[in-house]
Amino acid sequence: MLMDICNIGPEILGTATVNDKGQLVIPKEAREEVGLSAGDRLIVARHPTLGVLMLVKPKQLEARIGMYSDSLDKIKSDIATSEGGKNV
């Protein structure tokens, strides 16, 4: 199931337990691997079909959105060109 999230094999970086306050401690090795520091903010997202939680740095999400936006602009341009310049 994890492999379906990003079309890559899973890389398990440890386990964590949610405490009674709902807090989660990310293992030190995992924090170091992805460059997390005390005070960093993360976006908590749920995969729409797999139902798994994902923790994402805002800058990583912004970069991904920018990449998709650029791709979408290219697709729109290609469609407009193939349809004789109609606006899409």
C-alpha positions as CSV (number, residue, x, y, z in Angstrom):
1,M,0.0,0.0,0.0
2,L,2.8,2.5,0.8
3,M,4.3,1.9,-2.6
4,D,1.1,3.3,-4.2
5,I,1.5,6.7,-2.5
6,C,4.4,8.0,-4.6
7,N,5.1,5.1,-7.0
8,I,8.3,4.4,-5.0
9,G,9.2,1.7,-2.6
10,P,8.5,2.5,1.1
11,E,11.3,3.8,3.2
12,I,10.5,3.1,6.8
13,L,12.3,5.6,9.0
14,G,11.1,4.4,12.4
15,T,7.9,4.3,14.4
16,A,6.2,6.9,16.6
17,T,3.5,6.8,19.2
18,V,0.8,9.4,19.7
19,N,0.5,10.5,23.3
20,D,-2.6,11.5,25.3
21,K,-2.2,15.1,24.1
22,G,-2.2,14.0,20.4
23,Q,1.5,14.8,20.1
24,L,3.8,12.7,18.0
25,V,7.5,12.4,18.4
26,I,9.3,11.8,15.1
27,P,12.4,9.6,15.6
28,K,15.7,11.4,15.6
29,E,17.0,9.5,12.6
30,A,13.9,10.3,10.6
31,R,14.2,14.0,11.5
32,E,17.8,14.1,10.5
33,E,17.1,12.2,7.2
34,V,14.6,14.8,6.1
35,G,16.1,17.9,7.7
36,L,13.5,18.6,10.4
37,S,14.4,20.9,13.3
38,A,12.6,21.9,16.5
39,G,10.0,24.5,15.6
40,D,9.6,23.4,11.9
41,R,6.0,23.4,10.8
42,L,4.5,20.6,8.8
43,I,1.4,20.2,6.8
44,V,-0.6,17.2,7.8
45,A,-2.4,15.7,4.8
46,R,-4.5,12.6,4.2
47,H,-4.1,10.7,1.0
48,P,-7.6,10.7,-0.5
49,T,-7.8,7.0,-1.5
50,L,-5.3,5.3,0.8
51,G,-6.3,7.1,3.9
52,V,-2.7,7.4,5.1
53,L,-1.4,10.5,6.8
54,M,1.5,12.4,5.2
55,L,3.7,15.1,6.9
56,V,5.0,17.6,4.4
57,K,7.2,20.7,4.7
58,P,5.3,23.7,3.3
59,K,8.3,24.5,0.9
60,Q,8.2,21.0,-0.5
61,L,4.5,21.3,-1.2
62,E,4.9,24.7,-2.8
63,A,7.6,23.3,-5.0
64,R,5.4,20.3,-6.0
65,I,2.4,22.6,-6.7
66,G,4.7,24.9,-8.8
67,M,5.9,21.8,-10.8
68,Y,2.3,20.7,-11.5
69,S,1.3,24.3,-12.3
70,D,4.1,24.5,-14.9
71,S,3.1,21.2,-16.4
72,L,-0.6,22.3,-16.5
73,D,0.4,25.5,-18.3
74,K,2.4,23.5,-20.8
75,I,-0.6,21.1,-21.4
76,K,-3.0,24.1,-21.9
77,S,-0.6,25.7,-24.4
78,D,-0.2,22.4,-26.3
79,I,-4.0,22.0,-26.4
80,A,-4.5,25.6,-27.6
81,T,-1.9,25.1,-30.3
82,S,-3.4,21.9,-31.5
83,E,-6.8,23.4,-31.6
84,G,-5.7,26.4,-33.7
85,G,-5.1,28.9,-30.9
86,K,-8.4,28.6,-29.1
87,N,-8.2,29.7,-25.4
88,V,-8.4,26.9,-22.9
